[in-house]
Amino acid sequence: MAFEHAHDIIMHRVMRLVAHGLARGRLKLEVAGLHHVPARGPAILVARHYHHLFDGVALHWAIARRLHLFVTLDLATDPFTRFFMEAVIRAARWPLVLRADALARRAQSTRLQSRSVFTAADLNRYQRKAIHDSIILLREGRLLVIFPEGYPNIDPHYTPKIHAQEMLPFKSGFAAIAAAAEKRLGAKIPLIPVGIRYTVGTRWTAHVSFGNPLSAGDFVSREALVKKLEQDVAALSNLSP
């Protein structure tokens, strides 16, 4: 237990230092609604995904608590990179999934090589483990960050988004995780919408806005919950409906 606590503190400090290092000279931060993020206890931050790197940096910079980001592994293009990336992500205790196009071999996708290092069985295996890991994190009272769009607007590899103001329909995985965690805990899990937008200048300014927490149990259906959070995140990001 003492080892786990020490590891947790070290990883938190490392991630904060990395975030500050990546932001230095490149990014400024403006935050609104931070009081909606609980000082302790479990919660899921449901965030817009605009920049492949800066979104995570801005959130780590804005929030003093340790964050666990729901991330994808399908950028790995060879067995060594796959092994290295997975080891680092597992050490950080970030839930890890594969996007559906991890198996694609065409040029216009995350897979730029002629043969994928993943198989169809990997898609389900990683998804099951990511859901399992997410529930454990929430049971431990941690903050989980999920980008339900699946893709950012700006990515050096591939994104299906065409323009800067585009926001993809939210996938419902976060709602399923919240419902399963609430069943295990016997308590509500706050779902906090997070708007992210940027002002581009000599340095980019990240505008991060946290909205009112929602709960899965307050909605008649999962679809209604997902749609409401999608609307809240768009509004907090200053996007038109």
Buried (B, 14 or more C-beta within 10 A) or exposed (E): EEEEEEEBEEBBEEBBEEBEEBBEEEBBBEBBBEEBBBEEBBBBBBBBBBBBBBBBBBBBBBBEBBBBBBBBBBBBBEEEEBEEBBEEBEEBBBBBBBBEBBBBEEEEBBBBEEEBBBEEEBBEEBBEBBBEBBBBBBEEEBBBBBBBBBBBBBBEEBBEBEEEBBBBEBBBBBBBBBBBBBEEBEEBBBBBBBBBBBEEEEEBBBBBBBBEBBBBEEBEEBEEBBBBBBBBBBBBBEBEE
